[in-house]
């Protein structure tokens, strides 16, 4: 049974890697891709494409979550999403115009929005090792981003870049076929509340708590993502770095998420809230001092601090959600949609800051978002613990009254 669980976990993490890698494969080179394939040079059309993609994910993810929370076999939904993604990739590969490519991308993202189910199934299958699983997930995610960034340069140099979608589509369909056999035994209990342990001791995330949690997630993801669009421009202007050096500096936080995995596994549960607070302080420090010209060595140090802190916070936040939730699919789908809102707002905020202030100001504002994140997190945690204490006291009084 334990061997099967390890095999399933490895398979799910492999699916996560494929999902993220194909998701971000062309993102660093969309302007070059559209120019080479469709002759489009207008940057507004690239921005329009990215905005449409984000909006589709924001809208569709909660819908998949609602269906999954009511369907008795959510793994079937995931397989449908995988096959739909594969077939959509084939449509993207034969798109003869930009309009056809956008339409095929929308169809693909409708199906691909179901992929958050990979994470909920993964966490529910490893509910006795949630922190380790969450840390492994984020390490795989960052590894996929690094791999996709390295592969994207090769893809954009292909004579016919659209061919990559044939390859991705075949991979997605193969994974969907394997998922049919790997996931058929987990369907019977995934939509139950495996985190609930018999229905006691795991309070549901009610709407006000979910709203607070959404703000916590939103502020963190805006802070993490708003520094990305102009980072290489910033390093080239301030530190006069070349393309290769800027790329390595850009990827440092992702690499630190992978390197810090053993640290998160070993100490995350032991340190608890204190560890989370320390991680946010590392993020704030790392972000703020990236805005200061501390030399290339200083920039590397503060990038690493930021990367370790972000990896710790992202992994721990997921654990909090899955521990508090009685409806993992429904709640996580909402939180996943909030994450995508953060991905949508982050570049807009970054552009505004650059236009009004300067490139370095992005890091200062990002650090302020993490400060806000920490304040809301502490307030939300205090409110939740106080409400749980009142509920416990009320139960004790009621028990004494009828004793």
N, C-alpha and C positions, 0 to 999 in steps of 0.2 A: 504493500500500500504506500509506504514511504518512497520507494523507488518510483512508483507511478506519479506521486505528487511532485517529485523532483523533475521528472520528465515533462510533466504538464507545465510546470513553472518555467522550465527552459524553453519549451515551445512557445508559450505566451510571450516571454521576453523576446524571443526571436521575431514574433509577429509585431511586437512593439518597435523593434529595431527597423524592420522593413517599412512599417507604417510611417515612422518619423523620417527615415532616410528618403523615401519617395516623396514625402510631404514637402520637404525643404530643398529637394535636389536642385531645382532651378531658381530658387528664390534669390540667390546673390546675383543672378545674371538675367533677370526677366527683361530689362531693356534691350540687352544684346540679343536675347532669344527672339523677341518679337521683331527686332530689326532684321535679323538673319532669315527668319522663316516667313514673315508677312510684310517685311519692308516698312514697319511702323517705327517712327522715330519720336513721336509725340509722347513725352513723359507722363502727360495727364492720362493717357490711355492705360499705361502701366499702373498708375495709381488707381484708376477706375477698376481694373482687373483685380488688384489686390483687395480693394474695398469690397467688391462684390463677393469674392471668395470668403472673406471674413464674415460678412453678413449672413451668407448661406449657412455657415457653421454655427453662428450664434443662434439662428432661428431653428435649425434642424436638430441640434443636439438635445435640447429639452424634449422635443417631440419623440425622438428615439427613447429617451429616458422614461417618458410617460408610457410608451408602448411596452418597454421592458419591465416596468413595475407592475404591469397588469398581465403580461404574457407569462405562461407557466414555464417557458423554455427560452430564456434570453440568449442562450448560445446559438439557437437557430437564427435569431436576429443578426447576430454577429456574422454568421456564415453568409446570410443574405447580403449583408453589407460588403463582405469580402468579394463575393462573386459580382455584385453590382459595380464595385470599384474596378475590378478587372475588366469587365465589359466596357465600362466608361473610358478606361484607358485606351481601348481599341478605337473608340470613337474619336478620342483626342488625336490618336496617331494618324487618322485619315482626314482630319480637319483641313480643308482647303482655304479657309478664310479665318480671320481673327474672330468674327462673330460666331462661327461654328466652334472654334476653340473655346470661347467663353461659355457657350451653351453646354458643350461637353464637360467643361470644368465644373459647372454648376451641378450637372447630373452626378459627376464623380463625387463631389463634396456632400451631396445629399446622402449618398451611400456611405461615404467615408466618415460622416458624422457619427455613425454607429460604433466607431472604433474605440470610444471611451469604455465600451463594455469589456474590452480586453483588460483594462485596469481594474474594473470592479470585480470581474471574475478572478483575476490574479490575486487581488487582496482577500477575497472571500475564501479562496482555496488555501490561503496561507494566513489565516486569521490568528494563528498562534505565534506568528513571526511577522507582524505587520510592519514594524519599523525597518527590519532587514529587507523586506520585500519592497517597501516604498523607496528605500535608498537604492536598491538594485534597479528598480524601474527608472529612477531619475539618472542613474549612472549610464544605463543602456540608452536612455533618451539623449543624453549629452554626447555619448559615443556615436550615436546615429547622426547627430548634427555635425560633429567633426568629420565623419566619413562622407556625408553628403556634400559638405563644403569642399572637401578635397576632390570628390568625383565631379562636382559641377563644372570645374574648369575643363575636364575632359569632355563632358557632354556638349558644352557650348562650342567646342572645336570640331565636333562631328560635322560631316558634310550635310547630313540630314538629321538634325536633332530630334525630329518627331519620332524617329525610330526607337528612341529610348522608351516611349510609351508602349510599344509592342512588348518590349522586354518586361517592363513593370507589370503590364496587364497579365502576361503569362505567369509571372511570379505570384501575383495576387490570386489568380484562379487556382494555381497549385496549392497555395496556402489554404484557400477555402476548401479544397478537396481534402487536405490533411485534417483541417479543423473538424470536418464532419465526423471523423473517427476519433479524434483526440478529445472533443468536447461533448460527445453524446452522453457521457456518464456524469457530467456535472450539471446538466440542465435541470435535473429533478430537484436540486436544492439551491441553485444560485439565486432564484428570486425569493426564496424564503429568507428569513433573517438569520444567517449564520453568525452574524456578529452579535446577536441578541442573547444567545445562550438561554433558550427557553422562554424568552419574552420578559426577562427580569434584569434590571440593573443597567439597561442601555436605553436611556431616554431618547425619544424621537427629537430630531432637530425641527422645532416648530418654526413658523414663518419669521418672527422677529429675530430668532437666533440665526436662521439661515440668511437673513438680510445682513446681519452683522458679519457673519462669516464671509458673505459675498464681498463686503467692503474690504475685509482683511485680505482676501485673495486678490481682489482688483488692484489695491494699492501696491501689493508686492509684485504682481506681474507687470504693471505699468512701470514701476521702478526698474525692474530687471530688463525690460525690453526697450525703454525709451533711449538708452544709451547706445544701442546697437547701430541705428541707421547712419550716424555720423562719426562713429568711433574711428574708422580708418582715416577719414578726412582729418579728424582732430590730431591723431598721432603723426600724420604726414606734415601737418602745419606746425605743430608745437615741437615735435621731436625729430622732424625731417627723416622719418623712417621710409624704407622702401616698401614695395608691395608685399614681399614675402614676410618681412618683419612685422608689418601691420597686421597681416593675416594671422600670424602666430600670436601676437598680442590680443587680437580679437578672440581667438579660440581659447585663451588661457582659462577663463572661468569654466568653460565646458570641460577642459582637461582636468581642472581641479576638482570638479564634481566626481569624476571617475577616480582620481587619486584618493580623495577623501572618503570613499565608500567604506573602507575598513574602519576608519575613525567614527563614522556615523553609526555603523553597525554595533561597535563596541560600547560607545558612550552615550548614545542618544537616549536610551531608556533610563540609564543611571542618572543623567543630569536633568531630564525632564524639562520643566518650565525654565529653570535657570540656564540650561543649555540653549534653549530657544532664544531667550533674551540675549545671551552672549553672542549667538549667531547673528541676530539683527544688529547688534552693536558693531560687529565685524563688518557687516554690509554697509552700515552708515559710514564708518570710518574709511572703508575701502573706496566707496563711491565719492565721498567728499574730497579726499586727498588725490583722487585721479584728476580733479579739476585744478590742482596745483602743480606747477612745473617742478617736480622733485627729481628729475633725471630719469633715464630709462630704467635704472635699477629700482628706484622708488615706485615707478609706474608698475613694474612687474610685481613687486611686493603687494601693492594695494589691489591690483587685479586678482592676485591669488587670494587675498583676504576676502574680497568680494565674492569670489567663486565658491570658496568653502562655506561662507555664511549663507549664500543663496541656496546651495545644495542642501544644507542642513534644514533651513526653513521650509523649502519646498517639500522635502521628504516628510518632515514632522507634521506639516499642515494636513497632508493627506491622511496620516495616521489619526489625527484628531477627528477629521470628518468621518472616517469609517468607524471609529469607536463610538461616536455620538449618534450615528444615523441608524435608523431602523429600516430605511428604504434606500439602500446604497445606490441602486441604479438611478432612481429618481433624483436624489439629492446631488449625486456626483454629476449627473447630466446638467443640472442647473449651474453648479460650480464650474463645470467645464465651459459652459456658455459664457459665464462671467470672465473666465480666463481669456476667451477669444475676444470679448469686449476690450479687455486690457491690451491685447495684441493689436486691436483696431485703433485704440486711442493713443497708444504709446508713440508711434511715428508722427501722428498729428501734433501731439504735445511737443515732441522733439523739434519738429519743423518750426513751430510757433516760437519756441524758446530761442532757436538759432536766429530767426528773423528779428526778434525783439531784443535779445541780449547777445549771447556769444556761444561758441561751441563748448567752451568749458562750463558754461552755466548749466548745461544739461546734467552734468554730474551732481551739481549742487542741488538742483530741483529733484533729481532722482533720490538723493539721500534724504531730502525732506519728505518724500513719499514714503520711505521706509520708516522715518520717525512717526509719521501719521499711522502707518501700518502697526507699529509697536504700540502706540497709544490705544488704538481701537482694539487690538488683540488683548492687551491687559485689561481694558475695561470690559470687553466681552467675556473674558475668562472669569473676572471677578463677579460679574452679573450672573453668569451661569452657575458658579460655585455657590453663590449666595442663595439662588433659587433652589438649588439642590438641597442646601442646608435647611431652608424653610420647609421644603417638601418632606424631608426626613423627620424634622421636628413635628410636623403635623401628623405624620404617620404614628410617631411614638405617642403623642397625646391621644390620638384616636384609639390606639391599642390600649392605653392605660384606662381610658374611659369605659371600654367594654370588657375590661379584664374582670 
